[in-house]
Amino acid sequence: MMKQGGYNVAVVGATGLVGRVFLDIMQERNLPVKSLRLLASARSAGKHIRVGENDFTIEEATPNSFTGADFCFISATTEVSREMGPVAARAGAIVIDDSSAFRMEADVPLVVPEVNADDLASHKGIISIPNCSTTPLVMALTPLHKVNPVKRVIADTYQSVSGTGTRAVDELKEQAGAVLRGENAEADVYPHQIAFNVLPHIDSFLENGYSKEEWKMVQETRKIMHEPDLPLSATCVRVPVMVSHSEAVHVELTEPMDVNEARRLLAQMPGMCVQDEPNDAVYPLPVEAAGRDEVFVGRLRRDASHPNSLAMWLTSDNLRKGAALNAIQIAETLIERNLV
């Protein structure tokens, strides 16, 4: 049963890319909000943001910011999440966190509501959402896995600069202009020029040769799907796209699966949209996924390298379903299931 009058909501990171999208989606979906507190760093404190018909003043996030909050949404740095998340939970708020700070902790549910909403029942005050490249992957794997268990996955990502933040978006714009003017492109956010280039480098590298971003996809997919030994390899690449991540995915199943059956299962998956008429140039595109809530799938075909494998192409808005929307859907599910 919904709390009478709605819920007291605190948003940490309200001035960031994801924070602003969160506030837009909150309005679009009519999340039952009684009071709203917008929090950010000391640098942003005092700024004003308009939400709906009301103007809000950004406050500095401190350990005293969460008194009376029912929900605390955090989309800031991992360090901020580690500092503020437990404090907000102790104050009585349900924390829905967008960072990697708590994802792999055994007692913290890592949730995509269309895939593993039942895991929310075990929360102890903090709930994590997965990396924005993991979410579309598990949404595509799950309907296939339920009828024909997945045996192995290869996923290669093409991730937009908005996944890094506002400074990266600005850097791409500035570099693109410089290159088109015949000038040198100065790199600051990334180690190399991103305009008209691709970087096989997202986050730092581990001793096993994978980047942290790639290893997040491995660990998070296994946790969300409750398949701790699922063989999965990922290569994560930054591309000069403003919004929306894309993925080329190869899935080995236990038994062969007809492509039409896979297409039918994916079309029935909540939150998925099949765009798969390549002869008519119909397939998922990042520019068309931007601003949309669905995970788009297309280029479905048999993988020529293995009789039990399928290949597909995924695209989704990393700021929406990859982050803000998923967090709001978790809150909605908690309310629906009387878990608040």
C-alpha positions in Angstrom: 0.0 0.0 0.0 1.3 3.4 -0.9 2.2 5.7 1.9 -0.5 8.3 2.3 0.6 11.6 0.9 3.6 10.1 -0.9 7.3 9.7 -0.1 10.1 11.9 1.1 12.8 11.7 -1.6 16.4 12.8 -1.5 18.5 12.8 -4.7 22.3 12.9 -4.3 24.0 14.0 -7.6 21.0 16.0 -8.7 23.0 18.3 -11.0 24.7 15.5 -12.9 23.6 14.0 -16.2 21.9 11.1 -14.6 20.4 13.2 -11.8 18.8 15.6 -14.3 17.4 12.7 -16.3 16.1 11.1 -13.0 14.2 14.2 -12.2 12.6 14.3 -15.6 11.6 10.6 -15.5 10.3 11.1 -11.9 7.8 13.7 -13.3 7.0 11.6 -16.4 6.1 8.5 -14.3 4.4 10.4 -11.5 6.5 8.9 -8.7 4.4 9.7 -5.6 6.7 12.3 -4.0 5.6 14.2 -0.9 8.9 16.2 -0.5 12.0 16.4 -2.6 15.5 17.3 -1.4 18.2 17.9 -4.1 21.7 17.3 -3.0 25.1 17.7 -4.6 28.7 18.7 -3.9 29.6 22.0 -2.1 30.5 23.4 -5.6 26.9 23.0 -6.8 25.2 24.1 -3.5 23.0 27.2 -4.0 22.2 26.5 -7.6 18.6 26.3 -8.6 16.8 23.5 -10.6 13.3 23.6 -11.8 11.3 20.3 -11.3 7.8 20.4 -12.7 6.3 23.7 -11.5 8.6 24.2 -8.6 12.1 25.6 -8.2 14.5 23.8 -5.8 17.8 25.0 -4.3 20.6 22.5 -4.4 22.0 21.7 -1.0 25.4 20.3 -0.1 25.1 16.6 0.7 26.1 15.9 4.3 25.5 13.1 6.8 22.6 15.2 8.1 20.8 15.4 4.8 18.7 12.3 5.1 16.5 12.7 8.2 13.0 11.7 7.3 13.8 10.5 3.8 11.9 7.4 2.6 14.1 7.0 -0.6 17.6 8.2 -1.3 18.7 8.0 -4.9 22.5 8.4 -5.3 24.1 9.0 -8.7 27.5 10.5 -7.9 31.0 9.1 -7.5 31.7 5.7 -5.9 33.4 7.6 -3.0 30.2 9.6 -2.4 28.1 6.5 -2.4 30.4 4.7 0.1 30.2 7.7 2.4 26.5 8.7 2.1 24.8 5.4 1.3 25.2 3.8 4.7 24.4 7.1 6.5 21.2 7.4 4.5 20.2 3.8 5.2 20.8 4.2 9.0 18.6 7.3 8.8 15.8 5.1 7.6 15.9 5.7 3.9 15.9 3.0 1.2 19.1 3.8 -0.8 19.0 3.1 -4.5 22.6 3.5 -5.7 23.9 4.0 -9.2 27.6 3.4 -8.4 29.7 0.2 -8.2 30.2 0.8 -4.4 27.9 -2.0 -3.2 27.0 -4.0 -6.3 29.0 -7.1 -5.4 28.3 -7.1 -1.7 26.4 -10.3 -0.8 23.7 -8.6 1.2 23.0 -5.9 -1.4 20.5 -6.8 -4.1 21.7 -5.9 -7.6 18.5 -5.4 -9.6 16.9 -4.9 -13.0 13.2 -5.2 -12.2 12.3 -7.0 -15.4 14.8 -9.7 -14.6 15.2 -10.2 -10.8 12.6 -8.1 -9.0 12.2 -10.8 -6.4 15.7 -10.1 -5.0 14.3 -6.8 -3.7 12.6 -8.6 -0.8 16.0 -9.3 0.8 17.2 -5.7 0.9 18.7 -4.3 4.1 18.4 -0.6 3.2 20.7 -0.4 0.2 19.9 -1.6 -3.3 22.3 -1.3 -6.3 21.5 -0.9 -10.0 24.0 -2.4 -12.4 26.4 -0.8 -14.8 24.7 0.7 -17.8 26.2 -1.9 -20.1 25.1 -4.8 -18.0 21.4 -3.9 -17.9 20.6 -4.4 -21.6 22.7 -7.5 -21.7 20.8 -9.3 -18.9 17.5 -8.1 -20.3 18.3 -9.8 -23.6 19.8 -13.0 -22.1 17.0 -13.6 -19.6 14.1 -14.6 -21.9 16.4 -17.0 -23.8 17.9 -18.4 -20.7 14.5 -19.3 -19.2 13.7 -21.7 -22.0 17.2 -22.7 -23.2 19.9 -22.1 -20.6 22.8 -19.9 -21.7 26.2 -21.6 -21.7 28.5 -18.9 -22.8 28.4 -15.2 -23.7 30.7 -12.9 -25.7 29.7 -9.2 -25.5 31.5 -6.3 -27.1 30.2 -2.8 -26.2 30.2 0.5 -28.0 29.6 3.0 -25.2 28.7 6.7 -25.5 30.6 9.5 -23.8 27.7 10.5 -21.6 28.6 7.4 -19.6 31.6 9.3 -18.4 29.7 12.5 -17.6 29.2 16.1 -18.6 32.9 16.9 -19.1 33.2 14.0 -21.6 30.2 15.2 -23.6 31.7 18.7 -23.7 35.1 17.3 -24.7 33.6 15.3 -27.7 31.9 18.5 -28.9 35.0 20.6 -28.6 37.3 18.0 -30.2 34.8 17.4 -33.1 34.8 21.2 -33.8 38.6 21.4 -33.6 39.1 18.5 -36.0 36.6 19.9 -38.5 38.5 23.2 -38.3 41.8 21.4 -39.0 43.0 22.0 -35.5 44.5 19.6 -32.9 42.1 17.9 -30.7 43.1 18.3 -27.0 42.4 15.3 -24.8 41.7 15.8 -21.1 38.9 13.5 -19.9 40.2 10.5 -22.0 43.8 9.5 -22.6 43.4 10.0 -26.3 41.2 11.9 -28.7 37.6 10.6 -28.7 36.3 12.6 -31.7 36.3 10.5 -34.9 38.0 7.7 -32.9 37.3 4.7 -30.7 39.0 3.8 -27.4 39.2 0.2 -26.3 39.7 1.5 -22.8 37.0 2.1 -20.2 38.1 2.4 -16.6 41.5 1.1 -15.4 43.0 -2.2 -16.4 43.3 -5.3 -14.1 46.1 -7.8 -13.9 44.1 -10.3 -16.0 44.1 -7.9 -18.9 40.5 -6.9 -18.7 39.3 -3.4 -17.8 37.3 -2.8 -14.6 34.3 -2.0 -16.9 34.6 -5.3 -18.6 35.0 -7.2 -15.4 31.9 -5.4 -13.9 29.9 -6.9 -16.8 31.1 -10.4 -16.0 30.5 -10.2 -12.3 27.2 -8.3 -12.4 25.6 -10.5 -15.1 26.4 -13.6 -13.0 24.9 -12.1 -9.9 21.7 -10.7 -11.5 21.0 -14.0 -13.3 21.9 -16.1 -10.3 24.5 -17.9 -12.5 27.8 -17.5 -10.6 29.8 -19.6 -13.0 28.4 -18.3 -16.3 31.3 -18.1 -18.8 31.3 -14.5 -20.1 33.9 -12.3 -21.8 33.5 -8.6 -22.6 35.4 -6.0 -24.5 34.2 -2.4 -23.7 34.9 0.4 -26.2 34.2 4.1 -25.9 32.8 5.6 -29.1 32.1 9.2 -30.3 28.4 9.0 -29.6 26.7 11.4 -27.2 24.0 9.1 -25.7 23.2 5.4 -25.8 25.3 2.3 -25.5 25.3 -0.5 -28.0 26.5 -4.1 -27.8 27.3 -6.9 -30.2 26.4 -10.1 -28.3 27.1 -13.7 -29.1 25.1 -16.2 -27.0 25.8 -20.0 -26.8 22.7 -21.9 -25.6 22.3 -25.4 -24.4 20.4 -26.5 -27.5 20.0 -24.9 -30.9 17.3 -22.2 -31.1 15.4 -21.1 -34.1 16.0 -17.4 -34.8 12.2 -16.8 -35.0 11.7 -18.3 -31.6 14.4 -16.1 -30.1 12.8 -13.1 -31.8 9.4 -14.0 -30.3 10.9 -14.5 -26.8 12.7 -11.2 -26.9 9.6 -9.4 -28.2 7.6 -10.7 -25.2 10.2 -9.5 -22.7 9.0 -6.4 -20.8 11.1 -3.4 -21.7 12.5 -4.9 -24.9 11.7 -3.7 -28.4 12.7 -5.8 -31.5 13.9 -3.9 -34.5 15.0 -6.6 -36.9 14.4 -6.0 -40.6 18.0 -5.5 -41.8 17.1 -5.7 -45.5 15.0 -2.6 -45.0 17.8 -1.0 -42.9 15.8 -1.5 -39.7 18.0 -2.2 -36.7 18.7 -0.5 -33.4 20.5 2.8 -33.6 21.9 4.8 -30.7 20.6 8.1 -32.0 17.1 6.7 -32.1 17.4 5.0 -28.7 18.3 8.3 -27.0 15.4 9.5 -25.0 13.6 6.2 -25.1 13.1 3.7 -22.2 13.3 0.4 -24.1 16.3 -1.8 -24.8 16.3 -2.3 -28.6 17.4 -5.6 -30.2 18.1 -6.5 -33.8 20.4 -8.1 -36.3 19.3 -11.5 -34.9 20.9 -14.4 -36.6 22.5 -17.8 -36.1 26.2 -17.4 -35.1 28.1 -19.1 -37.8 30.8 -20.2 -35.3 28.7 -22.6 -33.3 25.4 -24.5 -34.0 23.9 -23.6 -30.6 24.8 -19.9 -30.8 22.9 -16.7 -31.7 24.2 -13.2 -32.5 22.4 -10.0 -31.8 22.8 -6.2 -31.6 21.5 -4.2 -28.6 21.1 -0.4 -28.1 19.7 1.5 -25.1 19.8 5.0 -23.6 22.5 4.6 -20.9 21.2 7.6 -18.9 17.6 6.3 -18.8 17.3 2.5 -18.7 21.0 2.2 -18.0 20.6 4.4 -14.9 17.8 6.8 -13.9 14.8 4.8 -15.2 16.1 1.6 -13.6 16.4 3.3 -10.2 12.8 4.7 -10.4 11.5 1.3 -11.5 13.1 -0.2 -8.4 11.3 2.3 -6.2 8.0 1.6 -8.0 8.4 -2.1 -7.5 9.2 -1.7 -3.8 6.0 0.4 -3.4 3.9 -2.1 -5.4 5.2 -5.0 -3.2 4.9 -3.2 0.1 8.6 -3.4 0.7 9.1 0.3 1.7 
